[in-house]
Amino acid sequence: MPFKVALQASPFNRADLFEDAGFEVVEGRIRTEEDMIELLRDADGAQVGTMPLTSRAVMEACPKLKVVSRLGVGVDSIDLDAATELGVLACNVPGVNTVEVADHAAALLLALTRRLHAAITTTKAGEWSGNPKLTGEYMRTVRRIAGNTVGIIGFGNIGRAFAMRMRGFGPARIVAYDPYVPQSTADLYGVALLPLEEVLRESDFISVHCSATVETRHIIDSNALGLMKETALLVNTARGPAIDGKALHHALTNGQIEAAALDVTELEPVDSADPLLALPNFIVTPHLAGFSPTFLEECPIKQAENIIHVLNGKAPHGLANPEVIKTIAVMRSGDPGRWAGVPDFSTALAL
């Protein structure tokens, strides 16, 4: 009997890859947890987006499910504890949009340093000729990256790619905080690893690139914002919960920092009544940093390959819960449950 794979509906899905592998494919729109359960109930593998959440309830209701392959590099929409306990692999696609996110972070920082949003908006409204004093203000307040300190919070693939882009602008120094990265790795990028408090105090510009974990939730809170320079510029293209939105509003309103630019927010899509949106020193984009035609073409291929590889006993491109290997080994030693009839992949995953 062929493996069955469920795909969350998308015009970019590559059902042909599964069909070529001999798998049965079902595809459907998923708006709610109930929709997801209905689609995945008899599936061996699932290819999903970022919403709705792949919750414990979903995985418990899908007894054949072995692997979930999520869009992009994040896995915060999958209950990793539940997946590990139930013996489900939570897979992502590392590196698939590193270029896009690093470019977007650099663009947001440049938008802040060069005051692009305000300058473009007022110029198109006729203020260049109608309000020369405003143009003069822009000329006096736009800034350069060269000679300043750039701080990076989270020095994984995207943080490193951002550092490489920043080097071209000639900063005096690039510093970063990441407790899981050794200085020997940062040395390859000309970056000094420092404690978080020192990064916050010393940086003129700060870009957030950490994963969404318990440790990084509100890593930028009122205390962190209070450590920053009054002239600091803050960018976040990682995950919305990394920044306390209320604390950021207070900091921007009261001059604790100069300005901020976000691609991600605590609640998405951002509420139209969010007071941050009314601030002149705040700009936001709709969580599009990771996207491009190249990403939309390559990501579904690698998502599909994750599922095909796992069900054929090979290693996926990315595994967010490697400890699940032990859970599955225990399952195989007794009642294999959902893993009955599937080749043992544990050696491949450990390579």
C-alpha positions in Angstrom: 0.0 0.0 0.0 1.5 3.4 -1.0 2.3 6.1 1.5 -0.3 8.9 1.6 0.8 12.5 1.8 -1.4 15.5 2.6 -0.6 18.9 1.2 -1.9 22.2 2.4 -3.2 23.8 -0.7 -0.8 26.1 -2.5 -0.2 27.0 -6.2 3.5 26.2 -5.6 3.0 22.7 -4.4 4.9 19.9 -6.3 2.5 17.0 -6.1 4.3 15.5 -9.1 7.3 14.8 -6.9 5.2 12.6 -4.6 3.5 10.9 -7.5 6.8 10.1 -9.1 7.9 8.5 -5.8 4.7 6.3 -5.9 2.9 8.2 -3.1 -0.8 8.9 -2.9 -1.5 12.6 -2.7 -4.4 14.6 -1.2 -4.5 18.3 -1.2 -6.9 20.7 0.6 -7.4 24.1 2.0 -6.7 24.4 5.8 -8.0 27.3 7.8 -8.7 25.7 11.1 -7.3 22.9 13.3 -10.3 20.9 12.4 -9.5 21.3 8.7 -6.0 20.1 9.3 -7.2 17.0 11.2 -9.6 16.2 8.5 -7.0 16.4 5.7 -4.1 14.7 7.7 -6.2 12.0 9.4 -4.9 9.1 7.3 -1.7 10.7 6.0 1.8 9.3 6.5 3.4 12.7 5.8 2.2 16.3 5.7 3.4 19.4 3.9 2.1 22.5 5.7 2.5 26.3 5.9 2.8 28.5 8.9 -0.9 28.6 9.9 -2.9 27.1 11.4 -0.7 25.5 14.0 0.3 21.8 13.8 -0.8 21.2 17.4 -0.7 18.2 19.7 -4.4 17.7 19.0 -3.7 17.5 15.3 -0.9 14.9 15.7 -2.8 12.9 18.3 -5.8 12.7 15.9 -3.5 11.5 13.0 -2.2 8.1 14.1 -0.3 7.3 10.8 1.5 10.7 10.6 5.2 10.3 10.7 6.7 13.5 9.3 5.5 17.1 9.0 7.5 19.3 6.6 6.9 23.0 7.2 7.4 26.0 4.9 10.6 27.9 5.4 13.2 27.7 8.2 11.0 28.2 11.2 9.2 25.5 13.1 7.4 27.5 15.8 4.0 26.6 14.4 4.7 22.9 15.2 4.3 21.7 18.8 7.8 20.2 19.0 7.3 18.6 22.4 4.2 16.8 21.3 5.9 15.8 18.0 8.8 14.3 19.8 6.6 12.5 22.3 4.4 11.0 19.6 7.3 10.1 17.3 6.6 12.6 14.5 9.5 14.3 12.7 9.2 18.1 12.5 11.1 19.1 9.4 12.0 22.5 7.9 14.1 23.7 5.0 17.3 25.4 6.4 18.9 28.0 4.2 16.1 28.2 1.7 15.5 31.9 2.2 18.7 33.1 4.0 19.5 35.5 1.1 16.0 37.0 1.1 15.8 37.7 4.8 19.3 39.1 5.1 18.6 41.4 2.1 15.3 42.5 3.7 17.0 43.2 7.0 19.6 45.3 5.3 16.9 47.1 3.3 15.0 47.9 6.5 18.1 49.3 8.2 18.8 51.4 5.2 15.2 52.6 5.2 15.8 53.8 8.7 19.2 55.3 8.3 18.2 57.2 5.1 14.7 58.0 6.3 13.3 56.5 3.0 9.7 56.0 4.0 9.2 59.6 5.2 11.2 61.1 2.4 9.4 59.2 -0.3 6.0 59.8 1.1 6.4 63.6 1.6 8.2 64.1 -1.7 5.4 62.4 -3.6 2.9 64.6 -1.7 4.7 67.7 -3.1 6.7 68.7 0.0 10.0 69.0 -1.9 8.9 72.2 -3.4 6.1 73.0 -0.9 8.1 72.5 2.3 11.9 73.1 1.8 12.5 73.1 5.5 11.3 69.5 5.7 13.8 68.5 3.0 16.5 70.3 5.0 15.5 68.3 8.0 16.0 65.0 6.1 19.4 66.2 4.9 20.5 66.9 8.5 19.2 63.6 10.0 19.9 60.9 7.5 22.7 58.7 8.7 25.5 56.4 7.5 26.3 52.9 8.6 30.0 53.4 8.1 31.9 54.2 11.3 29.2 52.9 13.5 28.6 49.6 15.4 26.2 47.1 14.1 24.8 44.6 16.6 23.2 41.2 15.7 21.1 39.1 18.0 21.2 35.5 16.8 24.2 34.5 14.7 22.9 31.6 12.7 22.8 31.4 8.9 20.8 34.5 8.5 22.6 36.5 11.1 25.9 35.6 9.4 24.5 36.6 6.0 23.4 39.9 7.4 26.9 40.5 8.8 28.4 39.9 5.4 26.2 42.5 3.9 27.0 45.0 6.6 30.7 44.6 6.2 30.3 46.2 2.8 29.0 49.4 4.4 32.2 49.9 6.4 31.0 49.8 10.0 33.6 50.4 12.7 32.6 47.1 14.3 30.1 44.3 14.1 29.1 42.6 17.3 26.7 39.7 18.0 25.0 37.8 20.8 24.5 34.1 20.4 25.2 31.7 23.3 25.3 28.7 21.0 28.0 30.0 18.6 31.7 29.9 19.4 34.0 32.9 18.8 36.0 30.8 16.3 32.9 30.8 14.0 32.2 34.5 14.5 35.9 35.2 13.6 35.3 33.9 10.1 32.8 36.9 9.6 34.8 39.5 11.4 32.3 39.6 14.3 32.9 39.9 18.0 30.6 37.8 20.2 29.5 39.7 23.3 27.0 39.3 26.2 23.6 40.5 25.3 23.8 43.6 27.5 27.0 44.7 25.9 25.6 44.3 22.4 22.6 46.4 23.4 24.7 49.1 25.0 27.4 49.4 22.3 25.4 49.1 19.1 24.1 52.0 17.0 22.1 49.6 14.9 20.6 46.3 16.1 19.1 43.5 13.9 17.3 40.6 15.4 17.9 37.1 13.8 17.2 34.6 16.6 14.9 31.6 16.5 11.6 31.6 18.3 12.2 29.8 21.6 11.2 30.2 25.3 14.6 31.9 25.8 14.1 34.4 23.0 10.5 35.4 23.7 10.7 39.2 24.5 14.5 39.1 24.4 13.9 42.8 23.5 11.8 44.0 26.4 11.7 47.2 28.4 14.9 46.4 30.2 16.7 45.7 26.9 15.3 48.8 25.3 16.5 50.8 28.3 20.1 49.6 27.7 20.1 50.9 24.1 21.4 54.2 22.9 18.8 56.9 22.4 20.0 57.1 18.8 19.7 53.3 18.3 17.8 51.8 15.3 16.1 48.4 15.8 15.3 45.9 13.0 13.5 42.6 13.4 13.0 40.1 10.5 13.1 37.0 12.8 10.0 36.3 14.8 7.5 38.8 16.3 7.6 37.5 19.9 11.3 38.4 20.1 10.2 42.0 20.8 7.7 43.1 23.4 5.4 45.3 21.3 4.1 47.4 24.2 7.6 48.0 25.5 8.7 49.0 22.0 5.8 51.5 21.7 6.8 53.1 25.0 10.5 53.3 23.9 9.7 54.9 20.6 7.2 57.3 22.1 9.5 58.4 24.9 12.8 58.7 23.0 14.5 55.6 24.5 15.5 54.6 21.0 15.3 56.6 17.7 13.3 54.3 15.4 12.4 50.7 14.6 11.5 48.6 11.5 9.8 45.3 11.7 8.8 42.6 9.3 7.3 40.4 12.0 4.9 41.3 14.9 3.6 39.6 18.0 0.1 39.3 16.4 0.0 38.6 12.7 -1.4 40.1 10.7 -0.8 43.2 12.8 -4.0 44.7 14.2 -4.9 47.9 12.3 -5.5 49.5 15.7 -2.0 48.7 17.0 -0.6 52.0 18.3 2.8 51.3 16.8 1.3 51.9 13.4 0.6 55.5 14.2 4.2 56.3 15.2 6.3 58.3 12.7 9.5 56.6 13.8 8.1 53.1 13.1 7.9 51.2 9.8 6.6 47.7 9.2 6.3 45.2 6.3 3.8 42.2 6.2 6.1 39.3 7.1 7.5 39.1 3.5 11.2 39.1 4.2 11.7 35.5 3.3 9.8 35.5 0.0 10.9 35.7 -3.6 10.1 33.8 -6.8 13.2 31.7 -6.2 12.1 30.8 -2.6 8.6 30.0 -3.8 10.0 27.6 -6.4 12.7 26.0 -4.3 11.0 25.6 -0.9 8.1 23.3 -1.9 10.7 21.0 -3.7 12.7 20.7 -0.5 9.6 20.3 1.6 8.5 17.4 -0.6 12.0 15.9 -0.5 11.9 16.0 3.3 8.9 13.7 3.3 10.0 11.5 0.5 13.4 11.0 2.1 12.1 10.1 5.6 9.5 7.6 4.3 12.2 6.0 2.2 14.7 5.7 5.1 16.9 8.7 4.3 17.8 11.9 6.1 15.6 15.1 5.6 17.1 18.5 4.8 16.2 19.8 8.3 15.0 18.2 11.5 14.0 20.5 14.3 13.4 17.7 16.9 16.4 15.3 16.6 15.6 13.8 19.9 12.6 12.1 18.2 15.0 9.6 16.9 15.3 8.0 20.4 11.5 8.0 20.7 11.1 6.2 17.4 13.8 3.7 18.3 11.9 2.8 21.5 8.7 2.5 19.4 10.4 0.1 17.0 11.6 -2.1 19.8 8.0 -2.8 20.8 4.9 -1.8 19.0 6.1 0.4 16.2 2.7 2.1 15.8 2.9 4.8 13.2 6.3 3.6 12.1 5.3 0.1 11.1 6.6 -0.9 7.7 8.9 2.2 7.3 12.6 1.7 6.7 14.8 2.5 9.7 16.2 5.9 9.0 18.0 6.5 12.3 21.5 5.9 11.0 20.9 8.2 8.0 19.6 11.0 10.3 22.6 10.7 12.6 25.1 11.2 9.7 
